[in-house]
């Protein structure tokens, strides 16, 4: 059985007891969370969220420049008024450079991706600072509270990063 088939079976079970269809489109807690896509992080459980509470925008590294389009939509059309940025320990984004990944793609796929910034980083706390500041300085983002954290994959704790 493929993973997609496993998902279909799991979804049939989930849908049979689904009772959240009444939730409104805008998130109840008016917050957007930008977090890494790392499979070890259950953003909802880690932050005490439930369906309908928040927009959770995920990408490699939890990079805000990659999430900007979604943040703008979240604020302008769906009323979010706070942003939380979460990066994490043991992140894959700490393990490569743009040059390394570009060379790998050129070698294996015979494609030139020099125009793509993969946004790796070598300093975890600084990456949070950079991403929070990027949102604060963007003319496309409302002046709202923006807080940055490092999620510790070893403990499940979030640690606030002073920005």
CORMO-V436939 format. One record per pair of residues at least 12 apart in sequence whose ideal C-beta (glycine too) atoms are under 6 Angstrom apart, sorted by sequence separation. I is the first residue (numbers start at 1). J is the second residue. D is the distance in Angstrom with one decimal. If there is no record, write none. Layout:
i: <I | I>
j: <J | J>
d: <D | D>
//
This chain:
i: <43 | 57 | 148 | 132 | 148 | 132 | 101 | 55 | 98 | 128 | 33 | 37 | 37 | 31 | 32 | 33 | 34 | 35 | 37 | 97 | 28 | 29 | 62 | 96 | 28 | 29 | 36 | 62 | 27 | 36 | 27 | 35 | 93 | 27 | 34 | 93 | 23 | 34 | 20 | 132 | 61 | 34 | 128 | 129 | 125 | 32 | 87 | 87 | 32 | 85 | 85 | 32 | 30 | 31 | 30 | 30 | 31 | 32 | 33 | 34 | 35 | 26 | 36 | 26 | 63 | 61 | 82 | 81 | 82 | 83 | 84 | 85 | 86 | 87 | 88 | 89 | 90 | 89 | 86 | 88 | 64 | 75 | 72 | 64 | 64 | 41 | 40>
j: <56 | 70 | 161 | 146 | 163 | 148 | 118 | 74 | 118 | 148 | 54 | 58 | 59 | 54 | 55 | 56 | 57 | 58 | 60 | 120 | 52 | 53 | 86 | 120 | 53 | 54 | 61 | 87 | 53 | 62 | 54 | 62 | 120 | 55 | 62 | 121 | 52 | 64 | 51 | 163 | 93 | 67 | 161 | 163 | 161 | 71 | 127 | 128 | 74 | 131 | 132 | 80 | 79 | 80 | 80 | 81 | 82 | 83 | 84 | 85 | 86 | 78 | 88 | 79 | 119 | 119 | 144 | 144 | 145 | 146 | 147 | 148 | 149 | 150 | 151 | 152 | 153 | 153 | 151 | 153 | 131 | 142 | 140 | 134 | 135 | 151 | 153>
d: <5.1 | 4.5 | 4.4 | 5.3 | 5.6 | 4.3 | 5.2 | 4.7 | 5.2 | 4.0 | 5.5 | 4.5 | 5.8 | 4.7 | 4.4 | 4.9 | 4.9 | 5.4 | 5.7 | 5.9 | 5.3 | 4.7 | 5.6 | 5.4 | 5.3 | 5.5 | 5.6 | 5.0 | 5.9 | 4.0 | 4.9 | 4.7 | 4.8 | 5.4 | 5.4 | 5.7 | 3.8 | 5.5 | 5.0 | 4.5 | 3.9 | 4.6 | 4.3 | 5.1 | 5.4 | 5.7 | 5.5 | 5.1 | 4.4 | 5.1 | 5.4 | 4.5 | 5.9 | 5.8 | 5.2 | 4.7 | 4.5 | 5.1 | 4.7 | 5.0 | 4.2 | 4.6 | 5.6 | 4.7 | 4.5 | 5.8 | 5.5 | 5.1 | 4.9 | 4.5 | 5.3 | 4.5 | 5.0 | 5.7 | 4.0 | 5.2 | 5.1 | 5.3 | 5.3 | 5.5 | 4.1 | 5.1 | 5.4 | 5.2 | 5.1 | 5.8 | 5.2>
//
